Amino acid sequence: MQTFPVKTSSRDQIVEITSQIQSVVSQSGHGDAMVIVYVPHTTAGITINENADPDVVHDMLGQLDQMVPWHQPFYRHGEGNSASHVKASMMGSSVTVMVTDGRLVLGQWQGIYFCEFDGPRSRKVIVKVLPN
């Protein structure tokens, strides 16, 4: 198991971390495996989506803001960051990716993304490679 940091610079931000995950997989020396990528934070998540066009990240953040506005009259959480908890739950806290011949099995346009919803912060991502 390895951990690496992710530093975010805004309240809502989606950061591609595919290369960091691939590096952990490569260091493991396992040709065929499964990799679990886990985010141990209640206001951050992880997802897999398109990595070819940066407008996709922009559109995702915009849609999430529209669906889960920062302020709602029914929010009760004392820290004032209810929206960040909802968005993190929508994204999820982990992804599992197959590894073949030491490489992540992702589609041509796919990347792995850390999703920040209560930044800026210093966060961590935990990666576990499970050999077949």
N, C-alpha and C positions, 0 to 999 in steps of 0.2 A: 504494500500500500504506500502511495506517495501523496504528498500534499503540495500544492503550489499556490502562491498568492495571486489575487486579481485585485487591482486598484481601480476604482471607478472615479469619475470626475463630475458626475451629475446625478440628480435624483433618480431618473430613469435612464438606463443605458443598457445596451445589449452588446457584449464583447465576444468576438470569435475567439475560441480557445482550442480549435482543432489541432493546431501545431503542437501545443503543449501536451495534449492528450496523446498524440502520435509519438512524441518524444518519450513519454512514460512507457508506452507500449514497446517502442524500440529498445529501450533500456532493459525491459523485462526479459528479452531474449526469447520470448514465446512466439512461435510461428503461427499457431492456431490457438485462439483463445476467445474469451469474452472480456470486455472491459466495462466496468461500472464506473460512471462518473457521478459523484454525489456532491451536493451543495448543502452544508450543514447550517443554513441560515433560514430564518422564518420570513425574511423580506427579500429573498433572492431566489432565483430558480435556474433551471437549465432546460434547453430545448435543442432540437435539431431542425435546421431550416436552410433556405438557400443562402449560399455564400458568394454568388457571382455578382449580384446587383445590390449595392448598399441601400438602395431605395426600399428593399424588402424590410430591412431593420427599421427604417424610418416609418414605414407604413404599419408595421407591427406595433411599434410604440404608440403611434397615433391612434390606432384602433383600440389598444388596451386602455389608453386614457379616456377614450370616448365611452367604452363599456364600463370602466371602473374609475369614475372621477375622483380626484384627490379629496374633495370635500363633499360630504353627503350629510343631510340633517339627521339621519338615523345612525351614523357611526357613533360608537360609544367608547372605543378603545382610548384609554387615557393618554397614550403617547402621540395620538394624532396621526398615526400612519396606517390606518385601517386599509386604505387602498393598496398599500404595498404588500400587506399580508394576503389580500384577496388575489392580487396579480401573481404572487409567488405560488399560491396554491393552484392557480390556473395553469401555470407552466410546469409545475412539479419540481421535485427536489433531486431527481436522478434520471439518467438515461443509461441504457445498456446497448453496447455496440459490438458486433462480431468483429473478430480479427482473423484474417487469413494471410498466410505468408508474411506475418509481421506487420501488416498494414490494416488500418481501420477499414471496414467495409461500409463505405458511404456512397451514396449516389453521386453522380458527376457534379452536381451543383449543391451538394449538402455540406454543411459545416455544423460544428457543435458550438453552442453559444451559452455563455454565462449571462443571466438576466438580472440586472440590478434594479430594484424598485424603491430603495430607501437610502440612496447615496447622497453625496459621495462617501465612500467607505473603502477600507481595506478588508478584503474578504479572502476566503480560502476555498479551494476545490480539492476534493479527495478522489483519488483514482485508484481503483483496484483491478488488477489484471488477473483473470482466472484462467489458467491453462486448461485446454481440453484433455 
